[in-house]
Amino acid sequence: MSLKDHGWTTPATIHAQLLRLWESGQLLSAHISGEALFPLTLNVRQPAAASLGEQFDEVRRWIRQLEEGSKAGKGYGYLITWRDINHRQLGRNRLPEKVVLAEEADALRLIARTSEMRCFQQLAAATLHVFPQLSGWLVRRTMVLLEQAPAWGRILAILQWFVSHPRPLLYMRQLDIAGVDSKFIETRKALLAELLDQIMPVDTISADAVGTRQFETRYGLLAKPVLIRFRMLDTRHYIGGLSDLSVPLTQFAHMQTAFNRVFITENEINGLAFPDVPDSMVIFGGGYGIERLADIDWLRDKEIIYWGDIDTHGFAILDRLRAFLPQARSMLMDRTTLETHRSLWGHEERHKRYTGELTRLHNDEHVLFHLLRDDVLDECIRMEQERLGFNWVMAAIQNV
């Protein structure tokens, strides 16, 4: 049986303990917090006194191994403290009781992290010189600092630029920071957000904008505009001879409209194949991103017809749409359409289905939603809109 199998403390287990201390960041954070870790004492798991007689040779080998790995044996590392025992067969002996690392340098050398510590100290000092308010962050996120060591100078330059230019109203591509391009910032948005939240005045941060997707909004950069794609379905309402356009949401909100009806469909090909309909347009939807239409005031005066998939999420999106456009009605999301196309049913992934309650559905929609959600007709049914027979679709549009 090896010494490891006995569960006794060995140089390898001491190394592992110190490595865990390093990986937790505690050795590093002590340099910021001032916590005194050294001398560091570690308990020794040792043989039971009662078993010394039958394991005497193994115990001697274990002690020799501990001594060889100690400062006395290697010139650096841990010291061993001993306790005396009196054994009725073996007489007076001593066993290792604790190991003590008198100085941090011994611990770092044992786990080969001396250069990493030096790097951390230099980066932390440079950071605190410019941003002393980051001390708490450094205590919590020591390993992140080391992971980003090659890029840290540029990260500090970004922070300094934002402090000097709060809410700059520029695109990321326009930021003139030495050695920094927009891709560098894009790939570190989460980290930069952590740091900017610590150093920027509260009134320069849009607190409602959270997550990396809203990084630009949170810190006053210009974001790539959200585009709305739509087709005019009546030649009388073409815009400069154009029928298929994608425009920024802000421009769409100020669009001059003379038509009466708006279709919303989730599938791009369905939008492209939509037939001419008098006084109508079709908007290419974006799933749950349909909420981007909430601030389009002129839609509130239009007839709104939503065509989504016949599945749990299709009805959930319809429910959200009615939160701000209560006049919206559904098309091709009925049980007759579903039953007619039984051979074309697909399936939702069970763990991704919408299983909550919906409060804005009409009675027939509500019944069908529950049939789908509760697997009454079959398991995890999904009828994607692009699978419907085109003649069936054309007839439904004509009925509108």
Secondary structure, DSSP 8 states (H G I E B T S, - for coil): --HHHHT---HHHHHHHHHHHHHTTHHHHHHHH-----SEEEE-----GGGTTTTHHHHHHHHHHHHHTSHHHHSSS-EEEEEEEEETTTEEEEEEEEEEE-SHHHHHHHTT-HHHHHHHHHHHHHHHHH-GGGHHHHHH-HHHHHHTGGGHHHHHHHHHHHHHSSS---BGGG---TT--HHHHHTTHHHHHHHHHHHS-GGGS-TT--SGGGHHHHTT-B----EEEEEESSGGG-BTTB-EEEEEHHHHHT------EEEEES-HHHHHH----TTEEEEE--GGGGGGGGG-GGGGGSEEEEE--BSHHHHHHHHHHHHH-TT-EESS-SHHHHHHTGGG-EE--GGGS--S--SS--HHHHHHHHHHHTTSSSTTEEB-GGGS-HHHHHHHHHH-
